[in-house]
Amino acid sequence: MMDKIVLITGGASGIGLGTVEYLLEQGGYVPVSFSWGAAHIEEAKETLRMNYGDAADKALFLQGDVSSGADLQKLYEELDTRFGHLDGLVNAAGIIRLGGVEEQTLEDWERCFKVNLTGMFMMTKTMLPLLKKGTDPSIVNLSSMASERVGGSIAYSAAKAGVDAMTRYLAKDLGKYGIRVNCVAPAAVYTNIYVTSGDYTQEGYDKWSEDKVSLYPLGRIGYPKKDLAPMIEFLLSDKSSWTTGGRFLVDGGISA
Ligand SMILES: NC(=O)c1ccc[n+]([C@@H]2O[C@H](COP(=O)([O-])OP(=O)(O)OC[C@H]3O[C@@H](n4cnc5c(N)ncnc54)[C@H](OP(=O)(O)O)[C@@H]3O)[C@@H](O)[C@H]2O)c1
């Protein structure tokens, strides 16, 4: 069987990177990451080389901004030339800035929507011609527990509720092409998101993560490759061939 070509936005860090690693370990996939900063890309490449040796060369790391039409067009052309189709798209690129209505500025709100929701819409729209040519194509969007419960950021919660609604809409829209669309809604997962945003120092984030543990029935927060990637891979694969339009909580039981 041919390897599945899967584009993973935000694949150089956190849940996206955990997914790239898991797909490499499973075999049968060519993971293609598309993310913003050069620093995480270099770190990710080093980590993969250390952990997987030559097998790491199967993963591609491309750089660009999901909220830039020009970058998306360039990405489309590169993937069309290299592969001519896509079998999967994981929309994991995301940002946060903590704060409620009094703390957040219009700029915070607009940036959050531009990356987390509009970027997801534009990426999906741009890649659609390639997905239509894929085999059993599947899209997995990263939502959040915060789309249904109050989280730490008003813009983030609202944008993620948009992700849930867009996922359902796309499932109806794209079923006629055999393209499935689902979203995964994690609770706290140990990644770089709050340190990158400047909301926490690394030490502050580590302490915050430890403090959260007691809230979880399973007694711990989540980890990208161990806890999120298997659910994402399940939704990408034929194992979920009659599943579309779903929102899957991966939350250590905190919502129970
Ligand atoms: N961590 C959690 O607790 C949690 C919980 C629920 C949902 N989520 C969701 O899971 C997804 C992954 O987040 P994460 O926690 O893994 O965060 P992360 O470690 O910060 O990874 C996010 C990735 O997205 C990339 N990115 C950000 N803005 C981008 C842009 N404009 N264009 C292209 N790439 C961009 C980042 O690029 P850089 O490498 O340059 O930083 C990074 O590679 C997000 O959608 C997030 O909302 C996370």
PDBQT file of the ligand as one rigid body, heavy atoms in Angstrom, charges set to zero:
ROOT
HETATM    1  N1  LIG A 301      -1.659  22.541  24.794  1.00  0.00    +0.000 N 
HETATM    2  C1  LIG A 301      -2.922  22.482  25.206  1.00  0.00    +0.000 C 
HETATM    3  O1  LIG A 301      -3.190  22.396  26.414  1.00  0.00    +0.000 OA
HETATM    4  C2  LIG A 301      -4.033  22.506  24.211  1.00  0.00    +0.000 A 
HETATM    5  C3  LIG A 301      -5.332  22.222  24.666  1.00  0.00    +0.000 A 
HETATM    6  C4  LIG A 301      -6.382  22.247  23.769  1.00  0.00    +0.000 A 
HETATM    7  C5  LIG A 301      -6.153  22.524  22.438  1.00  0.00    +0.000 A 
HETATM    8  N2  LIG A 301      -4.888  22.793  22.000  1.00  0.00    +0.000 N 
HETATM    9  C6  LIG A 301      -4.714  23.087  20.566  1.00  0.00    +0.000 C 
HETATM   10  O2  LIG A 301      -3.779  22.198  19.999  1.00  0.00    +0.000 OA
HETATM   11  C7  LIG A 301      -3.146  22.824  18.880  1.00  0.00    +0.000 C 
HETATM   12  C8  LIG A 301      -1.635  22.676  19.029  1.00  0.00    +0.000 C 
HETATM   13  O3  LIG A 301      -1.220  23.466  20.139  1.00  0.00    +0.000 OA
HETATM   14  P1  LIG A 301       0.011  23.090  21.053  1.00  0.00    +0.000 P 
HETATM   15  O4  LIG A 301      -0.462  23.135  22.434  1.00  0.00    +0.000 OA
HETATM   16  O5  LIG A 301       0.661  21.894  20.535  1.00  0.00    +0.000 OA
HETATM   17  O6  LIG A 301       0.906  24.400  20.855  1.00  0.00    +0.000 OA
HETATM   18  P2  LIG A 301       2.428  24.647  20.416  1.00  0.00    +0.000 P 
HETATM   19  O7  LIG A 301       3.347  23.693  21.092  1.00  0.00    +0.000 OA
HETATM   20  O8  LIG A 301       2.656  26.091  20.622  1.00  0.00    +0.000 OA
HETATM   21  O9  LIG A 301       2.380  24.326  18.858  1.00  0.00    +0.000 OA
HETATM   22  C9  LIG A 301       1.652  25.157  17.980  1.00  0.00    +0.000 C 
HETATM   23  C10 LIG A 301       2.297  25.132  16.610  1.00  0.00    +0.000 C 
HETATM   24  O10 LIG A 301       1.544  26.006  15.745  1.00  0.00    +0.000 OA
HETATM   25  C11 LIG A 301       2.457  26.845  15.041  1.00  0.00    +0.000 C 
HETATM   26  N3  LIG A 301       1.854  28.110  14.646  1.00  0.00    +0.000 N 
HETATM   27  C12 LIG A 301       1.390  29.113  15.440  1.00  0.00    +0.000 A 
HETATM   28  N4  LIG A 301       0.949  30.128  14.668  1.00  0.00    +0.000 NA
HETATM   29  C13 LIG A 301       1.146  29.753  13.379  1.00  0.00    +0.000 A 
HETATM   30  C14 LIG A 301       0.915  30.366  12.130  1.00  0.00    +0.000 A 
HETATM   31  N5  LIG A 301       0.388  31.592  12.039  1.00  0.00    +0.000 N 
HETATM   32  N6  LIG A 301       1.243  29.688  11.004  1.00  0.00    +0.000 NA
HETATM   33  C15 LIG A 301       1.804  28.451  11.067  1.00  0.00    +0.000 A 
HETATM   34  N7  LIG A 301       2.057  27.825  12.218  1.00  0.00    +0.000 NA
HETATM   35  C16 LIG A 301       1.729  28.466  13.364  1.00  0.00    +0.000 A 
HETATM   36  C17 LIG A 301       3.568  27.086  16.054  1.00  0.00    +0.000 C 
HETATM   37  O11 LIG A 301       4.698  27.600  15.382  1.00  0.00    +0.000 OA
HETATM   38  P3  LIG A 301       6.073  27.868  16.203  1.00  0.00    +0.000 P 
HETATM   39  O12 LIG A 301       6.773  26.547  16.118  1.00  0.00    +0.000 OA
HETATM   40  O13 LIG A 301       6.733  28.952  15.479  1.00  0.00    +0.000 OA
HETATM   41  O14 LIG A 301       5.692  28.217  17.619  1.00  0.00    +0.000 OA
HETATM   42  C18 LIG A 301       3.742  25.695  16.622  1.00  0.00    +0.000 C 
HETATM   43  O15 LIG A 301       4.551  24.904  15.758  1.00  0.00    +0.000 OA
HETATM   44  C19 LIG A 301      -3.618  24.273  18.899  1.00  0.00    +0.000 C 
HETATM   45  O16 LIG A 301      -4.659  24.408  17.954  1.00  0.00    +0.000 OA
HETATM   46  C20 LIG A 301      -4.143  24.458  20.296  1.00  0.00    +0.000 C 
HETATM   47  O17 LIG A 301      -5.115  25.454  20.354  1.00  0.00    +0.000 OA
HETATM   48  C21 LIG A 301      -3.821  22.782  22.865  1.00  0.00    +0.000 A 
ENDROOT
TORSDOF 0
